[in-house]
Amino acid sequence: MDPLADLLDGVRARSAAFCRVILEPPWALRIADRAALALATTLRGHAWIVPDEGEPVLMRTGDVAIIKGPEPYTISDAPATAPQFVVHEGNRLTTVGDADITDDSRLGPRTSGPVPDGAAIVASGTYQVSGDVSERLLNALPEIVLVPRPSAQTPVMELLAQEVSGEGPGQQVVLDRLLDLALIATLRSWFARPEAQAPGWYRAQSDPLIGPALRLIHDDPARPWTVALLAVKVGASRAAFARRFASLVGEPPMAYLTGWRMALAADLLRSSEATVDSVARHVGYANAFALSVAFKRVRGVSPSRHRAGGRTGPAGGPT
């Protein structure tokens, strides 16, 4: 697997929440669903994405945006429009005074709004993301990613837009998979844009030397990799490989390997009952003591405290 595939593996939709809202100006929705990640598009009209901190971003018809949470933000017809409605977890819709209008505003499957045919239609799907591996992907993104229509519109987006407003057997699974594909396509389109400032690990994937080295690390993190061994595997001298890796990825090969191992270990400790010794061997350390020393040096806490819910440092990984 390549780095992007590994990071996306923990950001899969599972019973994702979908919402299509039909609106007439002036309108503004306060998004307070605490989702870690949202994929949104305007099917008709335009929408401003207004974060509490930072500049508003205009989303025109057909543009696709990825919005990082979990902090609330506003989507509106104009940056200055005050919210009239609040979207909560599970697509519960209330007034700003907290009166529940979910049932009253329902217009159809996954579709809500004050009018059945308004000037703007906004569709979105949200993820509840957890884990240090997924956090590495979120850390590589700005608060709002906007991909213009010419780059964003794919057959997947068209299928997703059609499915959101329909019903059928197994549809939640279909929507989850389409949302995953739409997210991947949007991320690839974004990282390809000059203004994206794609992280080093993403740019390096296409390099004939460093790309294969990254795949080796991700395919087998437990192998006792050294700079010399990686260099031999990709057919380069040790010095040339080390310089090129650091230049493209933004950190030395062993630092990248350590960060990846720590992210994997952190997720395994929280998501499984495996012993610390077993986790250590899975990510390339000889025993629990060796992992504990490395984990505490990088994360500031021991593996056992991390597992128990202790506070850790920032998720490792290149940005």
C-alpha positions as CSV (number, residue, x, y, z in Angstrom):
1,M,0.0,0.0,0.0
2,D,1.1,3.6,-0.5
3,P,0.9,6.3,2.3
4,L,-2.4,7.8,1.0
5,A,-4.0,4.4,0.8
6,D,-2.9,3.5,4.4
7,L,-4.2,6.8,5.8
8,L,-7.5,6.5,4.0
9,D,-8.0,3.0,5.3
10,G,-9.0,4.5,8.6
11,V,-11.3,7.1,7.1
12,R,-13.9,4.7,5.7
13,A,-17.6,5.6,5.8
14,R,-19.6,3.3,8.1
15,S,-23.3,4.3,8.2
16,A,-22.3,7.8,7.3
17,A,-24.8,10.6,7.7
18,F,-26.1,12.2,4.5
19,C,-28.0,15.3,4.1
20,R,-29.5,17.2,1.2
21,V,-31.0,20.7,2.1
22,I,-33.1,22.8,-0.2
23,L,-33.0,26.5,0.7
24,E,-34.2,29.9,-0.4
25,P,-32.2,33.2,0.4
26,P,-31.5,34.5,2.8
27,W,-30.5,31.2,4.4
28,A,-27.8,30.0,6.8
29,L,-27.2,26.6,8.5
30,R,-25.1,26.3,11.6
31,I,-23.3,22.9,11.3
32,A,-22.8,21.5,14.8
33,D,-22.7,17.8,14.2
34,R,-19.2,17.4,15.6
35,A,-18.1,15.4,12.5
36,A,-14.4,15.1,12.1
37,L,-14.7,15.4,8.3
38,A,-17.4,16.4,5.9
39,L,-17.7,16.2,2.1
40,A,-20.1,18.9,0.7
41,T,-21.2,20.0,-2.7
42,T,-23.7,22.5,-4.1
43,L,-26.1,20.9,-6.5
44,R,-27.8,24.2,-7.3
45,G,-26.9,27.8,-6.6
46,H,-23.9,28.6,-4.4
47,A,-23.0,28.5,-0.7
48,W,-20.4,30.2,1.5
49,I,-18.6,28.1,4.0
50,V,-17.9,30.3,7.0
51,P,-15.6,29.0,9.7
52,D,-15.6,30.6,13.1
53,E,-11.9,31.4,12.6
54,G,-10.6,32.1,9.1
55,E,-11.8,33.5,5.8
56,P,-15.2,32.4,4.2
57,V,-14.9,30.2,1.2
58,L,-17.3,30.4,-1.8
59,M,-18.6,27.0,-3.1
60,R,-20.2,27.4,-6.5
61,T,-22.5,24.9,-8.3
62,G,-20.6,21.7,-8.8
63,D,-17.6,22.6,-6.6
64,V,-16.7,20.0,-3.9
65,A,-15.4,20.9,-0.4
66,I,-13.8,18.9,2.3
67,I,-14.3,20.5,5.7
68,K,-12.4,19.5,8.8
69,G,-14.2,19.4,12.1
70,P,-15.2,18.9,14.8
71,E,-15.6,22.6,15.5
72,P,-18.9,24.1,14.3
73,Y,-19.1,26.3,11.2
74,T,-21.8,28.0,9.1
75,I,-22.9,27.4,5.5
76,S,-24.9,30.3,4.1
77,D,-26.0,32.3,1.0
78,A,-23.8,35.2,2.1
79,P,-21.0,35.4,4.8
80,A,-23.0,37.9,6.8
81,T,-26.3,36.0,6.9
82,A,-27.1,34.9,10.5
83,P,-28.0,31.2,11.0
84,Q,-31.6,30.3,11.1
85,F,-31.2,26.5,11.6
86,V,-28.7,24.2,13.3
87,V,-27.7,20.8,12.0
88,H,-26.9,18.3,14.8
89,E,-25.5,14.8,14.9
90,G,-27.7,12.3,13.0
91,N,-29.1,15.1,10.8
92,R,-31.3,16.4,13.6
93,L,-32.4,19.9,12.6
94,T,-33.4,22.6,15.0
95,T,-34.0,26.4,15.1
96,V,-31.3,28.5,16.7
97,G,-33.6,28.4,19.7
98,D,-33.2,24.6,19.8
99,A,-36.8,23.8,18.7
100,D,-36.6,20.5,16.9
101,I,-38.0,20.8,13.3
102,T,-36.5,17.6,11.9
103,D,-39.9,16.0,11.1
104,D,-41.5,19.3,10.0
105,S,-38.7,20.1,7.5
106,R,-38.4,16.7,5.9
107,L,-39.1,16.8,2.2
108,G,-38.0,13.3,1.2
109,P,-35.3,10.7,1.8
110,R,-32.3,12.4,3.4
111,T,-33.8,15.7,2.2
112,S,-34.9,18.7,4.3
113,G,-35.6,22.3,3.9
114,P,-38.2,25.1,4.4
115,V,-39.2,24.9,0.7
116,P,-39.5,22.1,-1.8
117,D,-37.9,24.0,-4.6
118,G,-35.4,26.6,-3.5
119,A,-32.6,28.5,-5.2
120,A,-29.9,26.5,-3.5
121,I,-29.4,22.8,-2.8
122,V,-26.5,21.7,-0.7
123,A,-25.6,18.0,-0.2
124,S,-23.2,16.6,2.3
125,G,-21.9,13.4,3.9
126,T,-20.0,13.2,7.1
127,Y,-17.4,11.0,8.7
128,Q,-16.7,10.3,12.4
129,V,-12.9,9.8,12.1
130,S,-10.8,8.4,15.0
131,G,-7.3,7.1,15.4
132,D,-3.8,8.4,15.0
133,V,-3.3,7.0,11.5
134,S,-6.4,8.9,10.2
135,E,-5.1,12.0,12.1
136,R,-2.0,12.0,9.9
137,L,-4.3,12.6,6.9
138,L,-6.3,15.3,8.6
139,N,-3.1,17.0,9.6
140,A,-2.1,17.3,5.9
141,L,-5.3,19.2,5.0
142,P,-6.3,22.8,5.5
143,E,-9.5,23.5,7.4
144,I,-11.4,23.8,4.1
145,V,-10.4,22.1,0.9
146,L,-12.2,23.4,-2.2
147,V,-12.0,21.7,-5.5
148,P,-13.6,23.6,-8.4
149,R,-16.2,21.9,-10.6
150,P,-13.9,21.1,-13.6
151,S,-11.7,19.1,-11.4
152,A,-14.3,17.8,-8.9
153,Q,-17.1,16.5,-11.1
154,T,-16.6,12.8,-11.7
155,P,-19.1,10.0,-12.4
156,V,-18.8,9.1,-8.7
157,M,-20.1,12.5,-7.7
158,E,-23.0,12.2,-10.1
159,L,-23.9,8.8,-8.7
160,L,-23.6,10.1,-5.1
161,A,-25.9,13.0,-5.9
162,Q,-28.5,10.6,-7.4
163,E,-28.4,8.1,-4.6
164,V,-28.7,10.7,-1.7
165,S,-32.3,11.5,-2.8
166,G,-33.4,7.9,-3.3
167,E,-34.2,4.8,-1.4
168,G,-33.5,1.1,-2.1
169,P,-32.2,-2.1,-0.6
170,G,-28.7,-1.9,0.7
171,Q,-28.6,1.8,0.0
172,Q,-26.7,2.8,3.1
173,V,-23.8,0.6,2.0
174,V,-23.9,2.0,-1.5
175,L,-23.8,5.5,-0.2
176,D,-21.0,4.7,2.2
177,R,-18.9,3.3,-0.7
178,L,-19.7,6.1,-3.0
179,L,-18.8,8.6,-0.3
180,D,-15.4,6.9,0.1
181,L,-14.7,7.1,-3.6
182,A,-15.8,10.7,-3.8
183,L,-13.5,11.6,-0.9
184,I,-10.5,9.8,-2.5
185,A,-11.2,11.5,-5.9
186,T,-11.5,14.9,-4.2
187,L,-8.3,14.5,-2.2
188,R,-6.4,13.4,-5.3
189,S,-7.7,16.4,-7.3
190,W,-6.8,18.7,-4.4
191,F,-3.3,17.4,-3.9
192,A,-2.7,17.8,-7.7
193,R,-3.5,21.5,-7.6
194,P,-0.5,23.9,-7.2
195,E,-2.1,25.8,-4.3
196,A,-2.6,22.6,-2.3
197,Q,1.0,22.5,-1.0
198,A,0.7,18.7,-0.9
199,P,2.6,17.1,2.0
200,G,6.0,15.7,1.2
201,W,4.9,12.1,1.6
202,Y,2.3,12.6,-1.1
203,R,4.6,14.3,-3.6
204,A,7.3,11.7,-3.0
205,Q,5.0,8.8,-4.0
206,S,5.6,9.5,-7.7
207,D,9.4,9.6,-7.3
208,P,11.2,6.5,-8.8
209,L,13.4,6.1,-5.7
210,I,11.4,7.4,-2.8
211,G,7.9,6.2,-3.9
212,P,9.0,2.5,-3.7
213,A,10.7,3.1,-0.4
214,L,7.6,4.5,1.1
215,R,5.6,1.5,-0.1
216,L,8.2,-0.8,1.5
217,I,7.8,0.9,4.8
218,H,4.0,0.9,4.7
219,D,3.8,-2.7,3.4
220,D,6.1,-4.1,6.2
221,P,6.6,-1.6,9.0
222,A,7.8,-4.4,11.3
223,R,10.9,-5.2,9.2
224,P,14.2,-4.0,10.7
225,W,14.6,-1.3,8.1
226,T,17.8,0.7,7.9
227,V,18.7,3.5,5.6
228,A,21.2,1.2,3.9
229,L,18.7,-1.6,3.4
230,L,16.0,0.8,2.0
231,A,18.7,2.2,-0.4
232,V,19.6,-1.3,-1.6
233,K,16.0,-2.2,-2.2
234,V,15.4,0.8,-4.4
235,G,18.8,0.7,-6.1
236,A,20.5,3.8,-4.8
237,S,23.5,4.6,-2.7
238,R,22.9,5.2,1.0
239,A,23.9,8.8,1.0
240,A,22.0,9.7,-2.2
241,F,18.9,7.9,-0.9
242,A,19.0,9.6,2.5
243,R,19.4,13.1,0.9
244,R,16.6,12.6,-1.6
245,F,14.2,11.1,1.0
246,A,14.8,14.0,3.4
247,S,14.5,16.6,0.6
248,L,11.2,15.2,-0.8
249,V,9.4,13.9,2.3
250,G,10.7,16.6,4.7
251,E,12.3,14.4,7.3
252,P,14.9,11.6,7.4
253,P,13.9,8.0,6.5
254,M,14.2,6.7,10.1
255,A,12.2,9.6,11.5
256,Y,9.4,8.9,9.0
257,L,9.5,5.1,9.9
258,T,9.3,5.9,13.6
259,G,6.4,8.2,13.1
260,W,4.5,5.6,11.1
261,R,5.2,2.9,13.6
262,M,4.1,5.1,16.5
263,A,0.8,5.9,14.7
264,L,0.1,2.2,14.1
265,A,1.0,1.3,17.6
266,A,-1.2,4.0,19.1
267,D,-4.2,2.8,17.1
268,L,-3.6,-0.9,18.0
269,L,-3.3,0.0,21.6
270,R,-6.7,1.7,21.6
271,S,-8.6,-0.6,19.2
272,S,-7.4,-4.1,20.2
273,E,-6.8,-6.2,23.3
274,A,-3.3,-7.2,22.1
275,T,-0.6,-7.0,24.7
276,V,2.0,-4.3,24.5
277,D,4.5,-6.9,23.7
278,S,2.4,-8.1,20.8
279,V,1.9,-4.6,19.5
280,A,5.6,-3.9,19.8
281,R,6.5,-6.9,17.6
282,H,3.7,-5.9,15.1
283,V,5.3,-2.5,14.5
284,G,8.9,-3.5,14.5
285,Y,10.2,-3.4,18.1
286,A,11.8,-6.4,19.9
287,N,9.6,-6.3,23.0
288,A,7.3,-4.1,25.2
289,F,10.2,-2.3,26.8
290,A,11.7,-1.2,23.5
291,L,8.3,0.1,22.3
292,S,7.7,1.8,25.6
293,V,11.0,3.7,25.4
294,A,10.3,4.8,21.8
295,F,6.6,5.6,22.5
296,K,7.3,7.7,25.5
297,R,10.1,9.6,23.7
298,V,7.8,10.4,20.8
299,R,4.4,10.7,22.5
300,G,5.3,11.8,26.0
301,V,3.4,9.0,27.7
302,S,3.8,5.2,28.0
303,P,1.8,2.8,25.8
304,S,-0.2,1.6,28.8
305,R,-1.2,5.2,29.7
306,H,-2.1,5.9,26.1
307,R,-4.3,2.7,26.1
308,A,-6.0,3.8,29.2
309,G,-6.9,7.1,27.6
310,G,-4.0,9.3,28.8
311,R,-3.2,12.4,27.0
312,T,-0.7,12.1,24.2
313,G,1.3,14.5,22.1
314,P,0.3,15.4,18.6
315,A,-0.1,12.6,16.1
316,G,3.2,12.0,14.4
317,G,3.8,12.2,10.7
318,P,4.9,14.5,8.0
319,T,2.8,17.4,6.9
